[in-house]
Amino acid sequence: MKNDLIIFHISHLVTLSGENALRCGKDMRNIEIIKNGYVVIKDGIIEEVSSGEGYQEYITEKTQLVDGSGLLMLPGFVDSHTHLVHGGSREHELKMKLEGYSYLEILNQGGGILNTVKGTKAASFNELYEKAKKSLDIMLTHGVTTVEAKSGYGLELDTEVKQLEVAKALSKNHPIDIVSTFMGAHALPSEYRNNKAEYLKKVIEMLPIIKANDLADYCDVFCEEGVFSLEESELILSSAKRLGFKLKIHADEMVALGGATLACKLGCTSADHLMATPDEEIKCLAKHKVVANLLPATSFNLNKAYARGRVMIDNGCGVSLSSDYNPGSCPSENLQFVMQLACLKMKLLPEEVITAVTINGACAVNKEEQIGSIEVGKYADLVLFAVPNLEYLIYHFGVNHVKDVYKRGELVVSNQQTVYREEK
């Protein structure tokens, strides 16, 4: 059993208390801030949350006491859209971007996703594991305690399985919990350029194998002009749904094809990117309570328009924010920078930003019953920030404000240095 832990005299304790469900519209502003707060933790679970000196009745000879004076506490962040496991990097494409080549033009020249596919196929399990572990460590030091990780850099069974097995091993050994997504429909392999129907068949044939080996909870598709059409996306996602996969969709990143509406039709947990989503489809997302998962650092890196987060919230959507960490369109693991971009470029309020990376992020991976808020009965995934208040976390951008990170009550980051021991 773990020793009890009490963190007390927390200057600003942001609980996000309330219903374990997607927070939509104006409800995204309701975050509850307790001043001079405390959290009592037992066996990795939150036992009490309150203010004042009431924590003293929980103290025993085994209790670890941590003074939170002058600190801000938030729930551990949920990065609900990443391409964590991959081989190689793509810094050589930077010049092409600067010369004006579009994302899809680079892809059609064998770059982009297809370039990373080559690197991922060539990399060993251990090479992929160590590379992804390094990224997870960076995420952890920035306050992330749960991550969604997609495959999609194999585009054939063996490498897709390798990616997912790496993510599964990391989830077991690393403090960060990983939720895995199968994304065999991430791009069209060059060898199937003249026979797309055959590749769609191959992806559908992978699904039962992934499910039988318990390698992924979700299935995702890149629904985009020049990649997979609306009809092709529906074919794959419908096949996955029949097998018991939960669904996600890359929708409207560059061109509005109707991916957001398809997400509503199929009951996707989230629709992601949404940079080109029209008004009527935003209202559809709100009506069906599909998480609008926005990725502002991708817009920043590609010099593209930002998703209309302000419009989405004002129309009743539940918004989450994610890094989209990947080697091409967003080579950054810094979710705090994502939060700051969402405020400055999407006009989200600081309270809405916090909701988006905590309880709504948890909803984007269907973990809202266990994480995403600081409430009795939930995992003690907690982050202490060395900032005077919530607004300062967003206002002072481009730096890491984390002091300590606790994963299920265990200190795993102290002063931005990882202190956990990897289980083997």
Residue pairs with C-beta under 8 A, 6 or more apart in sequence:
1 43
2 42
2 43
2 44
2 409
2 410
3 62
3 63
3 64
4 40
4 41
4 42
4 58
4 60
4 62
4 63
4 64
5 40
5 41
5 42
5 63
5 64
5 66
5 380
5 406
5 409
6 38
6 39
6 40
6 41
6 55
6 58
6 59
6 63
6 64
6 65
6 66
7 38
7 39
7 41
7 66
7 67
7 68
7 73
7 382
7 384
8 38
8 55
8 65
8 66
8 67
8 68
9 36
9 38
9 67
9 68
9 69
10 34
10 36
10 37
10 38
10 39
10 68
10 69
10 71
10 72
10 73
10 384
11 35
11 36
11 68
11 69
11 70
11 71
11 72
11 388
12 33
12 34
12 35
12 37
12 71
12 72
12 73
12 389
12 390
13 33
13 34
13 35
13 37
13 38
13 39
13 49
13 51
13 68
13 73
13 374
14 31
14 32
14 33
14 72
14 73
14 74
14 75
14 354
14 374
14 390
15 31
15 32
15 33
15 34
15 49
15 373
15 374
15 375
16 31
16 32
16 75
16 354
16 355
16 358
16 359
16 372
16 373
16 374
16 375
17 32
17 49
17 373
17 374
17 375
18 30
18 32
18 359
18 373
20 359
20 368
20 369
20 372
20 373
21 363
21 368
22 289
22 291
22 318
22 359
22 360
22 363
22 368
23 30
23 318
23 355
23 359
23 360
24 286
24 289
24 313
24 316
24 317
24 318
25 286
25 313
25 314
25 315
25 316
25 317
25 318
26 313
28 313
28 318
28 319
28 351
28 352
28 355
28 356
28 360
29 349
29 351
29 352
29 355
30 351
31 351
31 354
31 355
33 390
34 49
34 50
34 51
35 51
36 51
36 52
37 49
37 50
37 51
37 68
37 73
38 48
38 49
38 50
38 51
38 52
38 54
38 55
38 68
39 46
39 48
39 49
39 73
39 374
39 380
39 382
40 46
40 47
40 48
40 49
40 55
40 58
41 47
41 380
41 406
41 409
42 409
43 409
44 379
44 380
44 408
44 409
44 410
45 377
45 378
45 379
45 380
45 408
45 409
46 374
46 375
46 376
46 377
46 378
46 379
46 380
47 58
47 376
48 54
48 55
48 58
48 376
49 374
49 375
49 376
59 65
66 404
68 384
70 386
70 388
71 384
71 385
71 386
71 387
71 403
72 384
72 385
72 387
72 388
72 389
72 390
72 393
73 374
73 382
73 383
73 384
73 385
74 143
74 354
74 358
74 374
74 382
74 383
74 385
75 358
75 359
75 371
75 372
75 373
75 374
75 381
75 382
75 383
76 143
76 144
76 145
76 146
76 358
76 371
76 381
76 382
76 383
76 405
76 406
76 407
77 142
77 143
77 144
77 145
77 146
77 335
77 357
77 358
77 361
77 383
78 144
78 145
78 146
78 147
78 320
78 357
78 358
78 361
78 362
78 364
78 365
78 367
78 371
78 372
79 139
79 144
79 146
79 147
79 148
79 322
79 323
79 325
79 335
79 357
79 361
80 146
80 147
80 148
80 179
80 270
80 291
80 293
80 320
80 322
80 361
80 364
80 365
81 148
81 150
81 248
81 270
81 272
81 293
81 295
81 322
81 323
81 324
81 364
82 147
82 148
82 149
82 150
82 322
82 323
82 324
82 325
82 326
83 149
83 150
83 152
83 153
83 324
83 325
83 326
83 327
84 132
84 135
84 136
84 147
84 149
84 150
84 167
84 178
84 325
85 120
85 128
85 131
85 132
85 149
85 151
85 153
85 163
85 164
85 166
85 167
85 170
86 116
86 119
86 120
86 128
86 131
86 132
86 153
86 163
86 326
86 327
87 116
87 118
87 119
87 120
87 121
87 122
87 123
87 127
87 128
87 131
87 153
88 115
88 116
88 118
88 119
88 120
88 122
88 123
88 327
89 119
89 327
89 331
90 111
90 112
90 115
90 116
90 327
90 328
90 331
91 331
93 106
93 111
93 112
93 115
93 328
96 106
96 111
97 106
97 302
97 303
101 109
103 112
103 254
103 302
103 328
103 329
104 112
104 224
104 225
104 226
104 227
104 254
106 112
107 113
107 114
107 187
107 226
108 226
110 190
112 187
112 328
113 152
113 153
113 186
113 187
113 328
114 187
114 189
114 190
115 328
116 153
116 326
116 327
116 328
117 153
117 154
117 155
117 159
117 187
117 189
119 153
120 128
120 153
120 154
120 159
120 162
120 163
121 154
121 159
123 131
125 162
125 165
125 166
128 162
128 163
128 166
129 166
129 169
129 170
132 149
132 166
132 167
132 170
133 170
133 174
135 325
135 333
136 147
136 170
136 174
136 176
137 418
138 333
138 334
139 147
139 176
139 323
139 325
139 333
139 335
140 174
140 175
140 176
140 405
140 412
140 413
140 418
141 400
141 402
141 405
141 413
141 416
141 417
141 418
142 333
142 334
142 335
142 336
142 400
142 402
143 335
143 336
143 383
143 385
143 402
143 405
144 176
144 335
145 175
145 176
145 177
145 371
145 381
145 383
145 405
145 407
146 176
146 177
146 178
146 179
146 361
146 362
146 365
146 367
146 371
146 381
147 176
147 177
147 178
147 179
148 178
148 179
148 180
148 181
148 218
148 322
148 364
148 365
149 167
149 178
149 179
149 180
149 181
150 180
150 181
150 182
150 183
150 186
150 220
151 160
151 163
151 164
151 167
151 180
151 181
151 182
151 183
151 184
151 186
151 216
152 160
152 163
152 183
152 184
152 185
152 186
152 187
152 220
152 222
153 159
153 163
153 186
154 160
154 161
154 162
154 163
154 184
155 184
155 186
155 187
155 189
155 199
156 189
156 202
157 202
157 206
157 209
160 182
160 184
160 206
160 210
161 209
161 210
161 213
161 215
164 180
164 182
164 210
164 215
164 216
165 215
167 178
167 180
168 178
168 180
168 215
170 176
170 178
171 177
171 178
171 180
172 423
173 422
173 423
173 424
174 420
174 422
175 407
175 410
175 412
175 420
176 407
177 367
179 217
179 218
179 365
179 367
180 215
180 216
180 217
180 218
181 216
181 217
181 218
181 219
181 220
181 248
182 206
182 207
182 210
182 215
182 216
182 218
182 219
182 220
182 240
182 245
183 219
183 220
183 221
183 222
184 202
184 203
184 206
185 200
185 203
185 220
185 221
185 222
185 228
185 232
185 233
185 236
186 220
186 222
187 222
187 227
188 196
188 199
188 227
188 228
189 199
192 198
192 199
192 202
196 232
200 232
200 235
200 236
203 236
204 235
204 236
204 239
207 219
207 239
207 240
207 243
207 245
208 243
210 216
211 243
211 244
211 245
216 245
217 245
217 246
217 365
217 366
218 245
218 246
218 247
218 248
218 269
219 236
219 237
219 240
219 241
219 245
219 246
219 247
219 248
220 247
220 248
220 249
220 250
220 272
221 228
221 232
221 233
221 236
221 237
221 249
221 250
222 228
222 250
223 229
223 230
223 233
223 249
223 250
223 251
223 257
223 259
223 262
224 250
224 253
224 254
224 255
224 257
224 259
225 254
225 255
225 257
228 236
229 257
230 257
230 258
230 259
230 262
233 249
233 259
233 262
234 262
234 265
234 266
237 247
237 249
237 262
237 266
237 268
238 266
240 247
241 247
241 266
241 267
246 269
246 366
247 263
247 266
247 267
247 268
247 269
248 268
248 269
248 270
248 271
248 272
248 293
249 259
249 262
249 263
249 268
249 270
249 271
249 272
250 259
250 272
250 273
251 257
251 259
251 260
251 262
251 263
251 271
251 272
251 273
251 274
251 277
252 259
252 260
252 271
252 273
252 274
252 275
252 276
252 277
252 281
253 273
253 274
253 275
253 276
253 298
254 275
254 276
254 304
255 276
256 276
256 277
256 278
256 281
258 281
259 271
260 271
260 274
260 277
260 281
260 282
260 284
260 285
260 290
261 281
261 284
262 268
263 270
263 271
263 285
263 288
263 290
264 284
264 285
264 287
264 288
264 290
267 288
267 290
268 290
269 290
269 291
269 363
269 364
269 365
269 366
270 290
270 291
270 292
270 293
270 320
270 364
271 277
271 285
271 290
271 291
271 292
271 293
272 293
272 294
272 295
272 322
272 324
273 293
273 294
273 295
273 298
273 307
273 324
274 285
274 292
274 293
274 294
274 307
274 312
275 299
275 304
275 305
275 306
275 307
276 305
277 285
277 307
277 308
279 311
279 315
282 292
282 308
282 311
282 312
282 315
282 317
283 315
283 316
285 292
285 312
285 317
286 312
286 315
286 316
286 317
286 318
287 316
289 318
291 318
291 319
291 320
291 360
291 363
291 364
292 307
292 309
292 312
292 317
292 318
292 319
292 320
293 319
293 320
293 321
293 322
293 364
294 307
294 309
294 312
294 319
294 320
294 321
294 322
294 342
294 346
294 356
295 307
295 321
295 322
295 323
295 324
295 330
295 338
296 306
296 307
296 309
296 321
296 338
296 341
296 342
296 345
296 346
297 323
297 324
297 330
297 332
297 334
297 337
297 338
297 341
298 304
298 324
298 329
298 330
299 305
299 306
299 307
299 341
299 345
300 341
300 345
301 329
301 330
301 331
301 332
302 329
306 341
306 345
306 346
307 346
308 346
309 319
309 342
309 346
309 347
309 348
310 346
310 347
310 348
312 319
313 319
313 348
313 352
318 360
318 363
319 348
319 352
319 356
319 360
320 356
320 357
320 360
320 361
320 363
320 364
321 335
321 338
321 339
321 342
321 353
321 356
321 357
321 361
322 335
322 338
322 361
322 364
323 330
323 332
323 333
323 334
323 335
323 338
324 330
325 331
325 332
325 333
334 400
335 357
336 393
336 400
336 401
336 402
337 397
337 398
338 357
339 353
339 354
339 356
339 357
339 393
339 394
340 394
340 397
340 398
342 348
342 353
342 356
343 349
343 350
343 353
343 394
344 397
348 356
350 390
350 391
350 393
350 394
351 390
353 394
354 390
358 372
358 373
359 368
359 372
359 373
360 372
361 372
362 368
362 370
362 371
362 372
362 373
363 372
369 378
370 378
370 379
371 378
371 379
371 381
372 378
374 382
379 408
380 406
380 408
380 409
381 406
381 407
381 408
382 405
382 406
383 402
383 404
383 405
383 406
384 402
384 403
384 404
384 405
384 406
385 393
385 401
385 402
385 403
386 401
386 402
386 403
387 393
387 396
387 401
392 401
393 401
400 416
402 413
402 416
403 414
403 415
403 416
404 411
404 413
404 414
404 415
405 411
405 412
405 413
406 412
407 420
410 420
411 419
412 418
412 419
412 420
413 419
413 420
